Amino acid sequence: MAQVTIYGLRSTLDRHRTALSDAIHASVMEALAYPAEKRFHRFIGLAPEDFVHPDDRSDDYVTIEISIFEGRSVDAKKALIQALYAKIGEACGIAPADVEITILETPRANWGIRGVPGDELTLPYKVIV
């Protein structure tokens, strides 16, 4: 399971939503061996006064939070981060300095999915990669 939340200026997210979603999902599939049909993205577009950041970031600045089950290796998480920078740059032209990524891992028992705790869920893909 991966739930992705993308924050940015509303104008930036409106301009890049499809390409950004495609780049993020391709990165997750590549680095975490994730199924193509499991895309869960939420875009939170903010007004400039609600998205405070240092002056060395441009209007394209986005933050990406990825919530996943624990179990991925450090190498897999680093591969995800590198893939995100590369694919977002290629697809959207957003510079690495304008992308910040946080990967949040939690035990499967801390998730509720389709009416059951996550640790009781049968998945068609591997979590340990």
Helices and strands as residue ranges (DSSP letters): E 2-9, H 10-32, E 41-46, G 48-50, E 62-69, H 74-92, G 96-98, E 99-106, G 108-110, E 112-113, E 116-117, G 118-120
